[in-house]
Amino acid sequence: MAKLDKLITYAYLKDECDIPTNIPDDEFDKPITRAQEVLRMLISDGFYQDLQTNYQANTLSTAYTTLFPYIKQFLAWEANEKWTIRANFKATRSGFRVHSEENSTIASDAAMAAIIRDAKAQAQFYKNILIGYLDNHSSEYPLYDVGCHNKNVGNSFKISAVKNKYRQPDLYGKGGRRCCE
């Protein structure tokens, strides 16, 4: 995949998520890219490409301008989640290493688990707000598909062996169709 232009700035990410400003910006490149990939999966490739093109050309419509604060919040918290998971570690050619300083101690496993759990909950919260906004204003975004497949990403799993759980009756009385077909 080609390198994506960032839809949020490092300063916005740090301010929105209360991340210290002394952390180098380049530590957020991959988390922001990964957050934008999640956004692309949530809203569909066509919708994402249209948004990205209009953002780069600085030609956001009124609808996109209204949507953009929701997208920025989601991206910031999703990138924060991705960054937090690896914040205590640095990749080296001999594997992951834990960073330590003379005047501090490394967060315990329990403390890191709580921090990561909170970061995931915040990212999920802003994802739900974004999806809720899009669902309630779908007529303004013709490239957005209201189908349930847009919501099937996150921090959970689904049991696919449960037959007919998500069936909807069809118009022709032939037993219904699955929600995401």
C-alpha positions in Angstrom: 0.0 0.0 0.0 1.3 3.5 -0.8 2.2 5.8 2.0 -0.9 7.6 3.2 -1.1 11.3 3.8 -2.0 11.9 7.4 -5.4 13.2 8.1 -4.3 14.4 11.6 -1.2 16.2 12.8 1.2 15.0 15.5 0.2 18.1 17.5 -3.5 17.2 17.3 -2.8 13.6 18.3 -0.7 14.7 21.3 -3.3 17.3 22.4 -6.4 15.2 21.9 -4.9 12.2 23.8 -2.9 14.1 26.3 0.4 12.6 25.2 3.6 14.4 26.3 5.0 16.7 23.7 8.6 15.5 24.3 7.9 12.2 22.5 9.4 12.3 19.0 6.8 12.7 16.2 8.3 9.8 14.2 7.1 7.4 16.9 3.5 8.2 15.7 4.0 7.6 12.0 3.0 3.9 12.0 0.2 4.3 14.6 -1.4 7.1 12.5 -1.0 5.0 9.3 -2.5 2.0 11.0 -5.4 4.1 12.4 -6.1 5.4 8.9 -6.1 1.8 7.6 -8.8 0.9 10.2 -10.8 4.0 9.1 -10.5 2.8 5.5 -11.9 -0.6 6.5 -14.7 1.0 8.5 -16.0 3.4 5.9 -15.1 1.5 2.7 -12.2 2.1 0.3 -14.2 4.2 -2.1 -15.5 6.6 0.6 -12.0 6.8 2.2 -10.3 7.5 -1.2 -12.9 10.3 -1.9 -12.3 11.8 1.5 -8.5 11.6 1.2 -8.6 13.1 -2.3 -10.8 16.0 -1.2 -8.7 16.5 1.9 -5.4 16.7 -0.1 -6.9 19.1 -2.6 -8.4 21.2 0.3 -11.8 20.9 -1.3 -13.8 19.4 1.5 -17.6 19.7 1.0 -19.8 20.9 3.8 -20.8 17.3 4.6 -17.1 16.3 4.8 -16.2 19.4 6.9 -19.0 18.4 9.3 -17.8 14.8 9.4 -14.1 15.6 9.8 -14.0 16.4 13.6 -15.5 12.9 14.2 -12.8 11.3 11.9 -10.0 13.3 13.6 -11.1 12.2 17.1 -11.4 8.6 16.0 -8.0 8.6 14.3 -6.3 10.2 17.2 -7.7 7.7 19.7 -7.1 4.8 17.4 -3.5 5.9 16.8 -3.1 6.4 20.6 -4.2 2.8 21.1 -1.8 1.5 18.6 1.1 3.6 20.1 0.3 2.7 23.7 0.5 -1.0 23.1 4.2 -0.6 22.1 5.1 2.5 24.1 7.3 0.6 26.6 9.1 -1.3 23.9 11.6 -0.5 21.2 12.3 -2.8 18.3 15.9 -3.6 17.7 17.7 -6.0 15.3 17.9 -8.5 18.2 14.3 -8.2 19.2 12.1 -6.0 21.4 13.8 -4.1 24.3 12.3 -2.3 27.2 13.4 1.4 27.5 14.4 2.6 30.9 15.7 5.9 32.3 17.8 6.5 35.4 15.1 8.4 37.2 12.1 6.3 36.5 10.8 2.7 36.6 9.1 0.7 33.9 5.3 0.3 34.3 4.3 -3.1 35.7 2.5 -5.6 33.6 -0.7 -4.9 35.5 -0.4 -1.2 35.1 0.4 -1.5 31.4 -2.6 -3.8 31.0 -4.9 -1.2 32.6 -3.4 1.6 30.4 -3.9 -0.5 27.2 -7.4 -1.5 28.2 -8.3 2.2 28.8 -6.7 3.1 25.4 -8.8 0.4 23.6 -12.0 1.5 25.4 -11.4 5.1 24.3 -10.7 4.1 20.7 -13.9 2.0 20.7 -15.9 4.9 22.2 -14.8 7.2 19.4 -15.4 4.5 16.7 -18.9 4.1 18.0 -19.5 7.9 17.8 -18.2 8.0 14.3 -20.3 5.1 13.1 -23.3 6.4 14.9 -22.9 9.8 13.2 -22.5 8.2 9.8 -25.5 5.9 10.3 -27.7 8.8 11.3 -26.5 11.0 8.4 -26.0 8.4 5.7 -28.0 10.3 3.2 -25.3 13.0 3.2 -22.6 10.4 2.4 -23.6 8.4 -0.7 -20.3 6.4 -0.6 -21.0 5.2 2.9 -22.6 1.7 3.1 -24.9 1.5 6.1 -24.7 -2.3 6.1 -23.5 -4.1 9.2 -20.2 -5.2 7.7 -18.8 -1.8 8.3 -19.0 -2.4 12.0 -17.3 -5.8 12.1 -13.9 -4.6 13.2 -12.7 -4.0 16.7 -11.4 -5.8 19.7 -13.8 -8.8 19.7 -14.5 -12.0 17.8 -17.6 -13.4 16.3 -18.8 -17.0 16.4 -19.7 -17.9 12.8 -21.0 -21.4 13.6 -24.3 -20.1 15.0 -26.6 -20.6 12.1 -29.3 -18.0 11.1 -28.4 -15.7 14.0 -28.5 -12.6 11.8 -31.2 -13.5 9.4 -33.6 -10.9 8.0 -36.7 -11.9 6.2 -36.5 -11.4 2.4 -39.3 -10.0 0.3 -39.9 -13.2 -1.5 -40.4 -15.5 1.5 -37.4 -17.7 0.7 -36.0 -18.0 4.2 -34.3 -14.7 4.6 -30.8 -13.4 4.0 -28.0 -12.7 6.3 -27.5 -9.1 7.3 -24.2 -8.6 5.6 -24.8 -10.5 2.3 
